[in-house]
Amino acid sequence: MITGKTKLLGVIGYPVEHSLSPVMHNAALTQLGLNYVYVPFPIEPQNLEVAILGFAAVGVVGFNVTIPHKQTILPLLSEISPTAKAVGAVNTVSRKDNKWIGTNTDIEGFLAPLQTMYNQDWSQTVALILGNGGAARAVVAGCAELGCEKIFVVGRNAQKLEEFQNSWGDSRESQNLQVHTWHSLPKLIPQAKLLVNTTPIGMYPHVEESPLSVEEMENLPAGAIAYDLIYTPNPTKFLRQAQQVGVIAIDGLEMLVQQGAAALKIWLQQDTVPVDVMRQALRHHLGLT
């Protein structure tokens, strides 16, 4: 029931109609019995600054940020967390003392299934990241936090890869980071105990595409983990291939849930939120239950 006292949360992006965040956040808010609503805000790039001013004017409590605003929002915020600075992108904004504070919960979301299911020493792990866009930045930061021995980032454009490498400066993330073009994959795949797809290849509606072939994935070492940030379809062709060659498969749904839960904790200023309710709402929405 929306009333005159209902508090406002949301997600900004363009387009944003496809976002599943309202499904999981409103399920959690209902479970908690809170008078909040979470809505999608389609904001075109040229309207970002005026939108943020408007959010302050109407008392929005906080919001998520998705493509194409994750980087362009940085100069409009009063404070940016060290995590978001390292990644160079913000996905969660909260209001505190009449200021907008930006952080990035994608790293926490990415790490959650790895840390809960595979509580291990990652210092001998070679991570291989497919793609060098915004999502890859959060994965690089996450792999650095795990303490991975080497972090290989693979892309198709040598100039963009060089820019990606240089953008980390002399940060912790840059210490074990190497960039390679796609043709280096045959020598990299046999080393990779953690393989992460951050590209959109295989995302709906192109469900029969995969960034790698089964033959390439057969060269992964025993016990390797294949992790796809895509959550629809579920599983992706990439993860079906992983299962076919006998490696561990993790889908992007858990990352979506966990980054959302981390954001909700910030907005509500509480240590726990009903993660299971959020996960179940998404699975139900996607027809997975």
C-alpha positions in Angstrom: 0.0 0.0 0.0 1.6 3.3 -1.1 0.8 6.2 1.1 1.9 9.8 1.6 4.7 8.4 3.9 6.0 5.8 1.4 9.8 6.2 1.0 11.3 6.0 -2.5 14.2 3.7 -3.7 14.9 2.9 -7.3 17.3 2.1 -10.2 18.5 4.5 -12.9 19.6 3.5 -16.4 18.7 3.8 -20.0 17.1 1.6 -21.0 15.9 0.2 -17.6 12.6 -1.5 -18.4 14.4 -4.9 -18.3 15.8 -4.5 -14.8 14.9 -7.3 -12.3 15.9 -5.2 -9.3 12.3 -4.0 -8.6 11.3 -7.7 -8.4 13.7 -8.6 -5.7 13.8 -5.3 -3.7 10.1 -5.0 -3.5 9.8 -8.6 -2.3 12.4 -7.9 0.4 10.7 -4.6 1.5 7.3 -6.4 1.7 8.8 -9.2 3.8 10.3 -6.6 6.1 7.0 -4.8 6.4 8.5 -1.4 5.5 6.7 1.5 3.8 9.1 1.7 0.9 8.8 1.2 -2.9 11.5 0.5 -5.4 10.9 1.7 -9.0 12.9 1.9 -12.3 13.7 5.4 -13.5 14.6 5.5 -17.3 17.0 8.5 -17.5 18.6 9.5 -20.8 22.3 10.5 -20.5 21.7 14.2 -21.1 19.2 14.3 -18.2 21.4 12.6 -15.6 22.4 15.8 -13.7 18.9 17.3 -13.5 17.5 13.9 -12.4 20.0 13.7 -9.5 19.0 17.2 -8.4 15.3 16.1 -8.7 15.9 13.0 -6.5 17.3 15.3 -3.8 14.3 17.6 -4.1 11.8 14.8 -3.7 13.7 13.0 -0.9 14.7 9.7 -2.7 16.5 7.6 0.0 18.8 5.8 -2.4 19.1 4.2 -5.9 21.0 1.8 -7.9 22.9 2.8 -11.1 23.2 0.7 -14.2 24.3 1.3 -17.8 25.1 3.9 -19.1 25.4 6.0 -15.9 27.9 4.0 -13.7 30.9 6.1 -14.6 29.2 9.4 -15.7 27.6 9.8 -12.3 30.9 10.1 -10.4 31.3 13.9 -10.7 27.7 14.4 -9.5 28.3 12.7 -6.1 29.7 14.3 -2.9 31.6 11.2 -1.8 32.8 8.0 -3.5 33.8 4.9 -1.5 37.4 3.5 -2.0 35.8 0.4 -3.6 34.0 2.5 -6.2 37.1 4.6 -6.8 39.2 1.5 -7.4 36.6 0.2 -9.9 35.9 3.6 -11.4 32.2 3.0 -11.3 29.3 3.4 -8.9 26.2 1.1 -8.8 24.7 2.2 -5.4 24.0 5.7 -4.2 22.6 6.7 -0.8 21.6 10.0 0.8 23.5 11.1 4.0 23.6 14.5 5.5 22.0 16.0 2.4 24.8 14.5 0.2 24.9 11.8 -2.3 27.3 9.0 -1.4 28.4 6.5 -4.1 29.7 3.0 -3.7 30.0 -0.3 -5.6 28.4 -3.5 -4.4 29.1 -5.4 -7.6 32.4 -6.7 -6.1 30.6 -8.0 -3.0 28.0 -9.6 -5.3 30.6 -11.2 -7.4 32.5 -12.6 -4.5 29.6 -13.9 -2.4 29.0 -17.3 -4.2 32.8 -17.9 -4.4 33.3 -17.2 -0.7 30.3 -19.0 0.6 30.6 -22.1 -1.6 34.3 -22.4 -2.0 36.0 -21.1 1.2 39.5 -21.8 0.0 43.0 -20.3 -0.4 42.9 -18.4 -3.7 46.6 -17.4 -3.7 47.5 -20.2 -6.2 44.5 -19.4 -8.5 44.8 -18.0 -12.0 41.7 -16.1 -13.0 40.8 -15.6 -16.6 38.3 -12.8 -17.4 36.6 -12.7 -20.7 35.8 -9.1 -21.7 37.2 -5.7 -20.6 34.2 -3.5 -20.1 32.6 -2.1 -16.9 31.6 -5.5 -15.5 35.2 -6.8 -15.9 36.4 -4.0 -13.6 34.4 -5.3 -10.7 35.6 -8.8 -11.3 39.2 -7.7 -11.4 38.8 -5.9 -8.1 37.1 -9.0 -6.7 39.8 -11.3 -7.9 42.4 -9.0 -6.3 40.5 -9.1 -3.1 40.5 -12.9 -3.2 44.3 -12.7 -3.6 44.5 -14.5 -7.0 48.0 -15.3 -8.2 47.4 -13.9 -11.7 44.5 -12.1 -13.3 44.3 -12.4 -17.1 41.9 -10.1 -18.9 41.1 -11.0 -22.5 39.5 -8.7 -25.1 39.4 -8.2 -28.8 40.8 -4.6 -29.1 44.5 -4.2 -28.2 44.1 -0.4 -27.6 41.2 -0.8 -25.3 43.0 -3.5 -23.4 46.0 -1.2 -22.9 43.8 1.5 -21.7 42.1 -1.0 -19.3 45.6 -2.0 -17.9 46.7 1.6 -17.5 43.5 2.7 -15.8 44.5 0.8 -12.6 47.7 2.8 -12.1 49.8 1.2 -9.4 46.8 0.0 -7.3 46.5 -3.4 -5.6 44.5 -4.6 -8.6 47.3 -3.8 -11.1 49.9 -6.0 -9.3 48.9 -9.3 -10.8 46.9 -8.0 -13.8 47.8 -8.9 -17.4 45.9 -8.1 -20.5 45.8 -10.3 -23.6 44.0 -10.4 -27.0 41.6 -13.2 -27.7 44.1 -15.2 -29.8 46.1 -15.9 -26.5 43.3 -18.0 -25.1 44.8 -21.4 -26.1 47.7 -20.8 -23.8 45.7 -19.1 -21.0 42.7 -21.5 -20.7 44.8 -24.5 -19.3 46.0 -22.3 -16.5 42.6 -20.9 -15.4 41.1 -22.3 -12.2 38.5 -19.4 -12.3 37.0 -18.5 -15.7 34.6 -15.5 -15.7 32.5 -14.4 -18.7 31.8 -10.6 -18.4 30.8 -10.2 -22.0 27.1 -10.1 -23.2 27.7 -13.1 -25.5 24.9 -15.6 -24.8 22.5 -13.1 -23.2 18.8 -13.3 -24.3 17.8 -13.3 -27.1 21.1 -14.7 -28.5 20.8 -17.8 -26.3 22.7 -20.2 -28.6 25.9 -18.1 -28.5 28.9 -18.6 -26.2 32.2 -16.7 -25.9 34.1 -20.1 -26.0 33.6 -23.5 -27.7 33.3 -26.8 -25.9 36.7 -27.8 -27.3 38.3 -24.7 -25.8 36.6 -25.3 -22.4 37.8 -28.9 -22.4 41.3 -27.5 -21.8 40.3 -26.0 -18.4 42.2 -27.7 -15.4 40.3 -30.2 -13.3 38.2 -28.5 -10.6 38.0 -25.2 -12.4 35.1 -22.8 -11.9 33.2 -21.3 -14.8 31.2 -18.2 -13.7 28.9 -16.3 -16.1 27.6 -12.9 -15.0 24.6 -13.3 -17.4 21.5 -14.5 -15.5 19.1 -15.0 -18.4 18.9 -17.5 -19.9 19.6 -19.7 -17.0 21.8 -21.6 -17.6 23.6 -19.9 -20.5 25.2 -21.9 -23.3 28.6 -21.0 -21.7 27.5 -22.7 -18.4 26.0 -25.7 -20.2 29.3 -26.2 -21.9 31.1 -25.9 -18.5 28.8 -28.7 -17.1 29.5 -30.8 -20.2 33.2 -30.7 -19.6 32.8 -31.4 -15.9 33.8 -28.0 -14.3 31.9 -26.1 -11.6 29.3 -23.7 -13.0 28.1 -20.5 -11.3 25.4 -18.2 -12.8 24.9 -14.5 -12.6 21.7 -14.7 -10.6 23.5 -15.0 -7.3 25.7 -12.0 -8.1 22.5 -10.0 -8.9 20.9 -11.1 -5.6 24.0 -10.4 -3.5 24.8 -7.0 -4.9 21.2 -6.0 -4.4 21.2 -7.3 -0.8 24.4 -5.3 -0.1 22.7 -2.1 -1.5 19.6 -2.7 0.6 21.6 -3.0 3.8 23.2 0.4 3.0 19.9 2.2 2.4 18.1 0.6 5.4 21.1 0.9 7.6 20.7 -2.7 8.9 23.0 -5.7 8.9 20.6 -8.3 7.5 18.0 -8.3 4.8 15.9 -11.3 3.6 18.3 -12.6 0.9 16.4 -15.9 0.4 13.2 -13.9 -0.3 15.0 -11.8 -2.9 16.5 -14.9 -4.6 13.2 -16.8 -4.6 11.3 -13.8 -6.0 13.8 -13.6 -8.9 13.7 -17.4 -9.6 9.9 -17.3 -9.6 9.9 -14.3 -11.9 12.3 -16.1 -14.3 10.3 -19.3 -14.2 13.1 -21.2 -12.5 11.0 -22.6 -9.7 
